[in-house]
Amino acid sequence: MQPNENTGHPRRWAILAVLVISLLVVVLDNTILNVALRTLADPVHGLGATQGELEWSINSYTLVFAGLLFTFGVWGDRAGRRRMLLVGLVLFGLASLLSAYAQNPGQLIAARALMGVGGAAIMPATLSIISNVFDPRERGRAIGIWAGAVGLAVAIGPVLGGLLLEHFWWGSVFLINVPVTAFGVVLVALLVPESRDPAPGRVDVVGVLLSVVGLVTLTYGIIDGGEHGFGRPLVWATILGGLAVLAWFVAYERRSSHPSLDVRLFRVPRFAAPVAMIGLVFFAAMGVMFFSSFYLQLVRGYSPLQTGLLFLPFAVAQLVFAPRSATMVRRYGARAVSAVGLLLTTVSLGAFAFVDATTPIWVVLVVFFLQGTGMANIMPPATESIMSALPREKAGVGSAVSNTIRQVAAALGVAVIGSVLAAGYRTGIAPVVADLPAEARTAAGESISGAYGVAGQLGPAAPQVIAAADDAFVSAMHLSAVLAALVAAAGVAVALRWMPGRADAAAPAPVGEPELAGTP
């Protein structure tokens, strides 16, 4: 082979376009759901979901998604990545149909979990196919475009969700996935080539079960504590039990001959550092996304469509800067680019600690733009570093690990930061609702959505309760934003200490780990 010969697939750019469409449906669903949360909490126009049920409508998806990514990454390597992608798209479309016609929060949570099964089949397949059809010299640019597709979904999701909620019932935000998945199935079948790992590993059934049980148990304890208080022994028993199962999972994976999560990967700095960065930034950012939708729709009074439009600066920044990040990495190195991106994200998340009910809305738009710019310069260099630490035939493993960490971190971010928000809100609102009737006191004391929901029944006391709910929510939001900023700041330290600089970005992976360290 000549040194300058391109080893990529002849139709690689058309294939990338198909993979982007497949990725869009997964990301689009979660961004649409953000603007639908208030509607789902409404007992008349939605399902009357509580704060905890809203968190579970997000986390049932992300936890199943995260728990199955390892296994589906291996299955895709074994059975065929295109086949796995097709199965995932079909499952995602069917589960979206079930979500759209759910009759209560429990049914929605269950349907969202099934959507997580489909998403777990789609996400690792897209990234591993990219690694197989692109020459290593073009892979950074392709991954930048792949990451930019996330920004496109962020741009489309809230606006599309707002439009649907203004003209149709809440289920339309899930029904929209069905034609997109159908279109994706046709394009994948026509254009995407099949690829497999010539030496695939066995499926780690015990590891998958331990990871799902541990994550679900831990997250349940965090959400339940945030909703009902952390003073009960059952909450701590659940949290500690979840941590114990996860510790068992790690110990089992270290001994397993076919682990779903090869913990040896974390001895390779160019793999471990970007994985940690992704986990920290998504923990922080998704927690802030969760409360920012309530802030815009309730405290500021914007409609779902207006809220979606207000998220556009974040999405525009993603679209503009993510595809250009590969060029920035070549010029300045992954360490500098990712550290600056994390610093911008930290500043933007921390800025919510100074936002209140009267802050000019243009300030909030600038904050969203800064956050989008920062995150656009984190994901591409981090993902490229992860994928370059593994040989091409193990692309599914690298994709599964990075996406699993992202989804687990997002779920825990919503759970932890959402619980801090709920606890802060309850503390702030308690003195004002103490004299209300029992039913109204319970609803208004649980969440800001509950306070707005019962305001119409309170007569002359309604303005006072609404004002107190806004104040309690904003105070709790400030505390949550500080926590998110501290978590993101830890990512800056990781980038500066362990991410490769410009001089060593192109160096081969360490030769001491022969099974892990090959470069494509």
Backbone torsions as a table, in degrees:
resi	resn	phi	psi	omega
1	MET	NA	134.2	177.3
2	GLN	-70.9	145.8	-175.8
3	PRO	-57.6	-32.3	-175.5
4	ASN	-97.9	6.2	-178.7
5	GLU	-70.1	133.9	179.7
6	ASN	-83.6	122.2	-177.0
7	THR	-92.8	8.5	-178.4
8	GLY	-75.7	164.3	178.5
9	HIS	-70.5	141.7	-179.4
10	PRO	-58.4	-30.7	-178.9
11	ARG	-103.2	27.6	-170.2
12	ARG	-60.9	-35.1	-177.4
13	TRP	-75.2	-35.5	173.9
14	ALA	-66.4	-38.9	177.4
15	ILE	-62.6	-42.4	178.4
16	LEU	-58.9	-41.3	179.1
17	ALA	-61.2	-39.9	178.7
18	VAL	-66.3	-41.6	-180.0
19	LEU	-65.5	-35.6	177.4
20	VAL	-62.6	-42.3	177.6
21	ILE	-61.8	-41.7	178.4
22	SER	-63.5	-39.2	178.8
23	LEU	-69.1	-36.7	-176.7
24	LEU	-55.2	-40.9	-173.9
25	VAL	-65.8	-33.2	-179.4
26	VAL	-70.9	-47.9	-177.1
27	VAL	-73.6	-37.4	-179.3
28	LEU	-56.5	-40.6	-176.9
29	ASP	-61.1	-44.6	-177.9
30	ASN	-70.0	-36.0	179.2
31	THR	-72.4	-34.2	174.0
32	ILE	-63.2	-42.1	-176.8
33	LEU	-61.4	-32.3	-179.1
34	ASN	-57.7	-41.4	-178.6
35	VAL	-82.7	-11.1	-179.7
36	ALA	-92.4	-4.7	-174.2
37	LEU	-60.6	-44.1	-179.0
38	ARG	-63.1	-41.3	179.8
39	THR	-64.4	-41.5	178.7
40	LEU	-63.7	-28.0	178.6
41	ALA	-78.0	-15.8	-177.9
42	ASP	-75.7	124.5	-178.7
43	PRO	-70.7	-18.8	-178.1
44	VAL	-93.4	-53.9	-175.9
45	HIS	-92.5	-8.2	-179.9
46	GLY	-128.8	-137.2	-177.6
47	LEU	-112.4	1.6	-177.5
48	GLY	64.9	35.1	-176.8
49	ALA	-70.7	140.9	175.6
50	THR	-80.0	173.2	177.5
51	GLN	-57.3	-44.7	179.4
52	GLY	-63.9	-40.2	179.1
53	GLU	-66.7	-35.1	175.9
54	LEU	-64.1	-42.3	178.5
55	GLU	-64.1	-38.6	179.6
56	TRP	-71.0	-28.9	176.7
57	SER	-63.9	-27.5	173.7
58	ILE	-83.5	-48.2	-170.1
59	ASN	-78.2	-23.6	176.1
60	SER	-62.9	-35.7	176.6
61	TYR	-69.5	-52.2	-172.4
62	THR	-68.5	-34.1	-179.1
63	LEU	-71.2	-43.0	176.1
64	VAL	-64.9	-43.6	176.8
65	PHE	-53.2	-52.9	-177.2
66	ALA	-65.6	-40.1	-177.3
67	GLY	-66.7	-27.6	-176.2
68	LEU	-100.2	-9.0	-176.6
69	LEU	-59.0	-42.9	-179.7
70	PHE	-57.0	-52.9	-176.1
71	THR	-64.0	-43.4	-179.1
72	PHE	-69.3	-29.7	173.5
73	GLY	-62.2	-43.3	177.7
74	VAL	-68.1	-44.3	179.1
75	TRP	-60.7	-39.7	177.5
76	GLY	-63.5	-41.5	177.3
77	ASP	-63.1	-33.6	-176.5
78	ARG	-84.8	-52.8	-171.4
79	ALA	-88.7	-18.0	-177.7
80	GLY	123.2	126.7	-175.2
81	ARG	-71.6	-37.1	177.1
82	ARG	-64.6	-41.2	179.7
83	ARG	-61.0	-43.7	179.4
84	MET	-64.0	-38.7	178.5
85	LEU	-63.3	-41.9	178.4
86	LEU	-64.2	-45.0	178.4
87	VAL	-59.9	-43.3	-179.7
88	GLY	-62.2	-42.4	-179.9
89	LEU	-63.9	-41.8	179.6
90	VAL	-64.5	-46.3	179.4
91	LEU	-62.1	-41.7	-178.4
92	PHE	-63.5	-41.4	178.9
93	GLY	-64.6	-43.3	179.3
94	LEU	-65.6	-41.9	179.4
95	ALA	-67.1	-33.0	175.9
96	SER	-63.6	-38.8	177.5
97	LEU	-63.1	-42.7	177.5
98	LEU	-64.7	-39.9	178.8
99	SER	-62.1	-40.7	-176.5
100	ALA	-61.6	-30.6	-175.8
101	TYR	-111.7	22.7	175.6
102	ALA	-63.0	140.6	-176.6
103	GLN	-98.2	-11.8	179.4
104	ASN	-156.8	167.4	-178.0
105	PRO	-58.4	-35.1	179.8
106	GLY	-62.1	-43.5	178.2
107	GLN	-64.9	-38.6	178.6
108	LEU	-63.8	-44.4	-179.9
109	ILE	-60.7	-42.0	179.7
110	ALA	-66.3	-42.4	179.2
111	ALA	-66.1	-37.2	177.1
112	ARG	-64.6	-34.7	176.4
113	ALA	-63.1	-40.2	177.0
114	LEU	-65.7	-35.4	174.1
115	MET	-61.0	-34.9	177.3
116	GLY	-62.3	-34.4	176.3
117	VAL	-61.6	-46.4	178.8
118	GLY	-64.3	-43.3	179.5
119	GLY	-61.7	-36.3	-179.9
120	ALA	-66.2	-26.9	176.4
121	ALA	-81.0	-29.8	-175.5
122	ILE	-79.1	-51.1	-167.1
123	MET	-61.0	-53.4	-178.7
124	PRO	-65.6	-29.6	-179.8
125	ALA	-64.9	-40.2	-178.3
126	THR	-62.6	-46.1	-176.5
127	LEU	-72.2	-37.3	179.8
128	SER	-70.8	-32.7	175.9
129	ILE	-66.5	-40.4	176.5
130	ILE	-57.8	-45.5	-179.2
131	SER	-63.8	-26.6	-178.8
132	ASN	-88.2	-30.0	-175.7
133	VAL	-95.2	-11.1	-178.9
134	PHE	-108.0	140.7	170.1
135	ASP	-62.7	143.5	-179.7
136	PRO	-52.7	-29.5	-179.1
137	ARG	-72.1	-23.4	178.6
138	GLU	-101.5	-8.2	-172.1
139	ARG	-63.7	-39.2	179.7
140	GLY	-59.1	-42.9	178.2
141	ARG	-65.5	-41.7	-179.8
142	ALA	-64.1	-41.4	178.7
143	ILE	-66.5	-34.5	175.3
144	GLY	-61.5	-41.9	177.1
145	ILE	-66.9	-40.6	177.1
146	TRP	-58.7	-45.1	178.4
147	ALA	-67.7	-35.2	177.0
148	GLY	-63.2	-27.8	176.8
149	ALA	-62.5	-31.3	175.1
150	VAL	-61.6	-41.9	177.1
151	GLY	-63.1	-37.6	177.5
152	LEU	-63.0	-42.4	178.6
153	ALA	-65.5	-38.8	176.6
154	VAL	-62.4	-36.0	179.5
155	ALA	-69.9	-45.2	-175.6
156	ILE	-74.3	-41.8	-170.2
157	GLY	-54.5	-60.7	-177.2
158	PRO	-62.5	-38.8	-179.8
159	VAL	-67.7	-46.4	178.9
160	LEU	-62.7	-42.2	177.8
161	GLY	-61.0	-42.4	178.3
162	GLY	-62.9	-42.7	178.3
163	LEU	-62.2	-44.0	-179.6
164	LEU	-64.6	-41.8	-177.9
165	LEU	-69.3	-27.5	178.7
166	GLU	-77.7	-21.7	-174.7
167	HIS	-118.1	-17.6	-176.9
168	PHE	-134.7	-179.8	179.5
169	TRP	-80.0	168.0	-171.9
170	TRP	-59.9	-29.8	-177.7
171	GLY	-64.6	-17.2	-179.4
172	SER	-64.1	-24.8	-179.2
173	VAL	-68.6	-20.8	174.7
174	PHE	-96.1	-34.1	-178.2
175	LEU	-63.2	-27.8	-178.8
176	ILE	-62.7	-22.3	-179.9
177	ASN	-69.0	-25.8	-171.4
178	VAL	-63.2	-52.1	178.3
179	PRO	-65.3	-31.2	179.1
180	VAL	-66.1	-43.4	179.0
181	THR	-67.0	-37.1	178.6
182	ALA	-63.0	-42.5	177.5
183	PHE	-63.5	-41.6	179.0
184	GLY	-62.7	-40.0	179.5
185	VAL	-59.9	-44.7	-179.5
186	VAL	-62.4	-47.3	-177.3
187	LEU	-66.3	-41.3	178.8
188	VAL	-61.9	-44.0	-179.1
189	ALA	-62.6	-33.3	-176.3
190	LEU	-84.5	-35.2	-166.4
191	LEU	-114.2	-33.7	-170.1
192	VAL	-83.2	127.3	178.2
193	PRO	-76.9	155.0	176.0
194	GLU	-80.8	145.0	175.6
195	SER	-147.5	150.6	-178.6
196	ARG	-143.1	162.0	170.1
197	ASP	-83.3	124.7	-179.8
198	PRO	-65.2	-19.2	178.5
199	ALA	-133.4	70.3	-175.6
200	PRO	-73.0	155.3	177.4
201	GLY	-86.7	168.6	175.8
202	ARG	-79.7	157.3	179.1
203	VAL	-77.6	131.0	-177.1
204	ASP	-95.5	85.6	-175.2
205	VAL	-65.3	-45.7	-178.5
206	VAL	-62.5	-43.3	179.3
207	GLY	-61.7	-41.8	178.7
208	VAL	-62.2	-46.7	-179.4
209	LEU	-61.6	-43.1	179.6
210	LEU	-63.7	-41.1	-178.5
211	SER	-66.4	-43.2	-179.3
212	VAL	-66.3	-46.6	-179.3
213	VAL	-62.1	-44.7	-179.0
214	GLY	-63.7	-45.3	-178.4
215	LEU	-67.1	-44.5	-179.3
216	VAL	-64.4	-42.2	-179.6
217	THR	-64.2	-46.2	179.6
218	LEU	-61.5	-46.9	-177.9
219	THR	-67.8	-37.8	176.8
220	TYR	-59.2	-44.8	179.6
221	GLY	-61.6	-40.9	-179.8
222	ILE	-66.6	-45.7	-178.7
223	ILE	-66.7	-43.8	-179.7
224	ASP	-64.1	-39.0	176.9
225	GLY	-64.9	-39.6	178.0
226	GLY	-66.8	-32.5	-177.5
227	GLU	-82.0	-37.2	-173.5
228	HIS	-120.7	0.7	178.6
229	GLY	103.5	148.2	-177.0
230	PHE	-95.3	12.1	-176.9
231	GLY	-85.4	-2.4	-175.7
232	ARG	-96.0	138.6	-179.9
233	PRO	-58.3	-34.4	-177.8
234	LEU	-60.5	-37.2	-179.4
235	VAL	-62.2	-48.2	-177.9
236	TRP	-70.9	-32.0	175.7
237	ALA	-63.4	-39.6	179.3
238	THR	-67.7	-45.6	-179.6
239	ILE	-62.9	-48.7	-179.4
240	LEU	-66.8	-34.6	176.4
241	GLY	-64.1	-42.2	177.2
242	GLY	-61.9	-42.7	178.1
243	LEU	-64.0	-37.9	179.3
244	ALA	-64.9	-42.2	178.5
245	VAL	-64.5	-39.7	178.1
246	LEU	-65.6	-37.4	175.7
247	ALA	-64.2	-40.4	175.8
248	TRP	-60.6	-42.2	178.1
249	PHE	-57.1	-47.9	-179.6
250	VAL	-62.8	-44.3	179.5
251	ALA	-62.6	-40.8	179.2
252	TYR	-65.1	-42.9	-178.8
253	GLU	-63.6	-33.4	180.0
254	ARG	-66.7	-29.5	-178.0
255	ARG	-94.0	-17.3	-172.9
256	SER	-72.4	143.5	175.8
257	SER	-81.2	-14.5	179.3
258	HIS	-139.4	63.1	-174.5
259	PRO	-68.4	144.1	172.4
260	SER	-72.7	-30.6	173.0
261	LEU	-122.9	107.2	179.3
262	ASP	-78.8	102.3	-174.8
263	VAL	-68.2	-13.9	175.9
264	ARG	-64.9	-23.5	177.9
265	LEU	-56.6	-31.9	-174.7
266	PHE	-78.8	2.3	170.8
267	ARG	-88.3	-6.7	178.1
268	VAL	-96.7	109.5	-173.4
269	PRO	-56.4	-39.9	-177.4
270	ARG	-70.5	-11.7	171.6
271	PHE	-95.0	-48.4	-173.2
272	ALA	-68.7	-41.2	-176.1
273	ALA	-63.1	-49.9	179.2
274	PRO	-66.0	-32.1	175.7
275	VAL	-62.1	-44.1	177.8
276	ALA	-63.2	-41.7	178.7
277	MET	-60.4	-46.6	-179.8
278	ILE	-60.7	-44.3	179.6
279	GLY	-60.5	-46.5	-177.7
280	LEU	-65.6	-43.9	-175.1
281	VAL	-71.1	-35.5	179.8
282	PHE	-76.6	-32.1	172.5
283	PHE	-56.2	-49.2	-176.7
284	ALA	-70.4	-47.9	-172.2
285	ALA	-69.2	-40.8	-178.2
286	MET	-70.6	-31.5	174.1
287	GLY	-63.8	-40.5	178.4
288	VAL	-69.4	-39.5	177.4
289	MET	-58.2	-37.4	-177.7
290	PHE	-61.2	-46.7	-176.7
291	PHE	-85.5	-20.6	-177.7
292	SER	-67.2	-31.4	177.5
293	SER	-65.1	-41.9	177.0
294	PHE	-66.6	-38.9	178.6
295	TYR	-59.8	-47.1	-176.2
296	LEU	-70.2	-40.1	-174.1
297	GLN	-83.7	-32.7	-176.0
298	LEU	-101.1	-58.7	-177.6
299	VAL	-63.9	-41.8	-177.4
300	ARG	-95.3	-14.3	173.6
301	GLY	79.7	20.8	179.7
302	TYR	-83.2	150.5	177.5
303	SER	-75.4	166.6	176.8
304	PRO	-56.5	-40.4	178.8
305	LEU	-65.6	-45.3	178.1
306	GLN	-62.2	-38.1	177.1
307	THR	-62.5	-43.2	177.3
308	GLY	-60.1	-41.2	178.9
309	LEU	-66.6	-32.6	179.4
310	LEU	-70.0	-21.4	176.1
311	PHE	-81.2	-7.5	-175.6
312	LEU	-59.2	-39.2	178.3
313	PRO	-55.8	-38.2	176.0
314	PHE	-59.8	-47.1	-176.9
315	ALA	-68.7	-41.0	179.2
316	VAL	-60.8	-42.9	178.5
317	ALA	-60.8	-40.6	177.5
318	GLN	-62.0	-46.0	-178.1
319	LEU	-64.0	-37.2	-176.1
320	VAL	-76.8	-45.1	-168.1
321	PHE	-95.6	-28.7	-177.7
322	ALA	-61.0	-47.0	179.6
323	PRO	-65.4	-20.8	-178.9
324	ARG	-91.7	-5.2	-174.3
325	SER	-67.0	-31.2	178.8
326	ALA	-61.9	-40.4	176.4
327	THR	-63.5	-40.9	179.0
328	MET	-64.7	-37.3	179.3
329	VAL	-66.2	-41.5	178.2
330	ARG	-62.7	-34.4	-176.9
331	ARG	-81.6	-42.1	-172.0
332	TYR	-115.1	-13.3	-178.1
333	GLY	95.5	150.5	-177.3
334	ALA	-63.7	-34.6	-177.9
335	ARG	-62.4	-49.1	-177.4
336	ALA	-66.2	-44.2	-177.0
337	VAL	-64.4	-47.8	-177.6
338	SER	-69.2	-35.5	178.6
339	ALA	-65.2	-42.1	177.7
340	VAL	-65.6	-41.1	177.8
341	GLY	-61.0	-43.0	178.4
342	LEU	-67.2	-36.7	178.4
343	LEU	-64.9	-43.5	176.5
344	LEU	-61.7	-41.0	179.0
345	THR	-64.5	-42.0	178.5
346	THR	-60.2	-45.8	-180.0
347	VAL	-62.9	-43.1	-177.1
348	SER	-67.9	-39.4	178.5
349	LEU	-68.7	-41.7	178.2
350	GLY	-65.0	-25.6	-179.1
351	ALA	-62.4	-25.5	178.7
352	PHE	-66.1	-15.6	175.7
353	ALA	-70.8	-11.8	-179.1
354	PHE	-115.4	4.4	179.6
355	VAL	-92.1	134.5	177.3
356	ASP	-134.5	-166.0	-174.1
357	ALA	-70.1	-14.7	-177.7
358	THR	-115.5	5.2	178.6
359	THR	-60.8	131.0	176.9
360	PRO	-54.1	136.0	-172.8
361	ILE	-66.0	-24.7	178.9
362	TRP	-65.1	-28.2	176.4
363	VAL	-64.7	-42.9	178.6
364	VAL	-63.4	-39.0	179.0
365	LEU	-63.5	-41.1	177.5
366	VAL	-63.2	-41.1	178.7
367	VAL	-61.3	-44.4	178.2
368	PHE	-61.7	-40.6	-179.7
369	PHE	-63.8	-43.3	178.7
370	LEU	-62.8	-40.6	178.8
371	GLN	-63.3	-44.2	178.5
372	GLY	-62.5	-40.5	178.2
373	THR	-63.3	-44.4	180.0
374	GLY	-62.7	-48.5	-177.0
375	MET	-69.1	-27.7	176.5
376	ALA	-65.2	-24.7	-179.6
377	ASN	-103.4	14.4	174.5
378	ILE	-107.8	-52.3	-173.1
379	MET	-61.6	-50.4	-176.6
380	PRO	-61.1	-51.0	178.9
381	PRO	-64.9	-34.5	178.4
382	ALA	-66.2	-45.2	-178.7
383	THR	-65.5	-42.3	178.5
384	GLU	-62.4	-40.2	178.4
385	SER	-63.2	-41.8	178.6
386	ILE	-62.8	-48.5	-175.6
387	MET	-70.2	-31.0	-179.7
388	SER	-75.3	-13.2	178.6
389	ALA	-81.0	-5.9	-176.2
390	LEU	-125.1	152.6	173.9
391	PRO	-68.7	158.6	-173.7
392	ARG	-56.7	-40.2	-176.5
393	GLU	-69.8	-13.3	177.9
394	LYS	-102.8	21.0	-176.7
395	ALA	-59.7	-35.2	-179.6
396	GLY	-62.7	-34.7	179.3
397	VAL	-66.4	-48.4	-179.9
398	GLY	-61.8	-42.4	178.6
399	SER	-63.3	-42.9	-178.1
400	ALA	-64.1	-43.4	-178.3
401	VAL	-64.6	-48.4	-177.1
402	SER	-63.9	-41.1	-179.7
403	ASN	-73.0	-32.9	176.8
404	THR	-64.0	-47.3	178.9
405	ILE	-59.6	-40.5	179.8
406	ARG	-63.0	-45.1	-177.7
407	GLN	-71.1	-41.2	178.1
408	VAL	-62.9	-44.7	179.5
409	ALA	-62.2	-41.3	178.3
410	ALA	-62.4	-43.5	179.2
411	ALA	-63.1	-46.2	179.9
412	LEU	-68.6	-32.5	177.0
413	GLY	-63.6	-45.9	176.9
414	VAL	-62.2	-41.6	-177.9
415	ALA	-67.7	-50.1	-175.2
416	VAL	-71.5	-52.5	-178.1
417	ILE	-68.3	-35.4	174.6
418	GLY	-63.8	-36.0	178.3
419	SER	-70.2	-40.5	175.1
420	VAL	-60.9	-42.4	178.5
421	LEU	-62.2	-46.6	-178.2
422	ALA	-64.4	-42.5	-179.4
423	ALA	-65.7	-42.4	178.0
424	GLY	-64.0	-39.9	179.0
425	TYR	-64.1	-46.4	-178.4
426	ARG	-60.5	-40.9	179.2
427	THR	-63.5	-42.0	-177.3
428	GLY	-72.1	-34.3	-174.3
429	ILE	-88.8	-18.7	-172.0
430	ALA	-53.2	-46.9	-178.4
431	PRO	-62.8	-30.7	-175.4
432	VAL	-78.1	-34.6	-174.9
433	VAL	-94.7	2.4	-174.8
434	ALA	-59.3	-33.3	-175.7
435	ASP	-96.5	4.8	179.6
436	LEU	-77.0	160.9	172.8
437	PRO	-56.6	153.7	-170.7
438	ALA	-54.2	-47.3	-176.6
439	GLU	-65.2	-44.9	179.2
440	ALA	-66.2	-37.7	180.0
441	ARG	-63.3	-41.2	179.9
442	THR	-65.2	-46.0	-177.5
443	ALA	-66.2	-48.8	-177.6
444	ALA	-69.0	-30.9	-179.5
445	GLY	-78.6	-14.9	-177.5
446	GLU	-83.8	-43.6	-176.0
447	SER	-159.4	162.4	178.1
448	ILE	-65.8	-32.5	176.1
449	SER	-62.6	-40.3	177.7
450	GLY	-64.7	-38.0	178.6
451	ALA	-63.0	-44.9	178.2
452	TYR	-67.5	-33.4	-178.5
453	GLY	-67.5	-34.4	-178.0
454	VAL	-97.5	-1.6	-175.6
455	ALA	-58.7	-35.5	-178.4
456	GLY	-66.1	-16.3	-178.8
457	GLN	-96.2	-1.4	-171.0
458	LEU	-99.0	-4.7	177.5
459	GLY	61.4	-131.8	-176.6
460	PRO	-63.3	-21.4	-178.9
461	ALA	-79.5	-10.4	-174.2
462	ALA	-59.3	-48.8	-179.0
463	PRO	-58.5	-38.9	-179.8
464	GLN	-65.9	-41.9	-179.6
465	VAL	-66.5	-42.1	179.8
466	ILE	-63.4	-44.5	179.7
467	ALA	-62.7	-41.4	179.1
468	ALA	-67.1	-37.3	178.5
469	ALA	-64.4	-42.9	177.8
470	ASP	-61.2	-45.6	-179.4
471	ASP	-63.5	-43.4	-179.8
472	ALA	-64.5	-40.0	-179.7
473	PHE	-66.2	-44.9	-178.6
474	VAL	-63.1	-41.6	177.6
475	SER	-62.4	-43.3	178.1
476	ALA	-66.4	-36.0	177.4
477	MET	-62.3	-39.2	178.7
478	HIS	-61.2	-45.7	179.7
479	LEU	-63.2	-42.2	179.8
480	SER	-64.8	-38.3	180.0
481	ALA	-65.6	-38.9	177.5
482	VAL	-62.0	-44.4	178.2
483	LEU	-60.1	-46.1	-179.7
484	ALA	-61.0	-42.5	-179.4
485	ALA	-64.8	-38.2	178.8
486	LEU	-64.9	-39.7	178.4
487	VAL	-64.9	-45.3	179.0
488	ALA	-64.1	-35.4	178.7
489	ALA	-63.2	-32.5	175.6
490	ALA	-61.9	-32.5	176.7
491	GLY	-64.6	-34.7	176.7
492	VAL	-60.3	-44.3	179.6
493	ALA	-62.2	-41.1	178.6
494	VAL	-62.2	-44.8	-179.2
495	ALA	-61.7	-46.3	-177.7
496	LEU	-66.5	-30.9	-175.8
497	ARG	-86.8	-39.6	-168.1
498	TRP	-122.3	-17.5	-179.8
499	MET	-69.5	145.0	179.5
500	PRO	-67.8	141.0	175.9
501	GLY	-85.5	-172.7	-176.8
502	ARG	-65.0	-37.2	-175.6
503	ALA	-68.7	-35.1	-175.2
504	ASP	-109.6	11.0	-178.2
505	ALA	-64.1	-32.8	-177.0
506	ALA	-96.1	2.6	-178.7
507	ALA	-69.2	148.6	178.2
508	PRO	-67.9	158.9	178.9
509	ALA	-66.6	161.5	-175.5
510	PRO	-58.6	137.0	-176.5
511	VAL	-82.2	-6.9	-178.7
512	GLY	-73.8	-12.5	-179.4
513	GLU	-119.6	77.4	-169.9
514	PRO	-59.5	-31.7	-177.8
515	GLU	-79.5	-17.6	-173.3
516	LEU	-112.7	-21.0	-161.2
517	ALA	-99.4	2.1	-178.9
518	GLY	-63.7	148.9	175.5
519	THR	-106.8	147.4	-177.8
520	PRO	-60.5	NA	NA
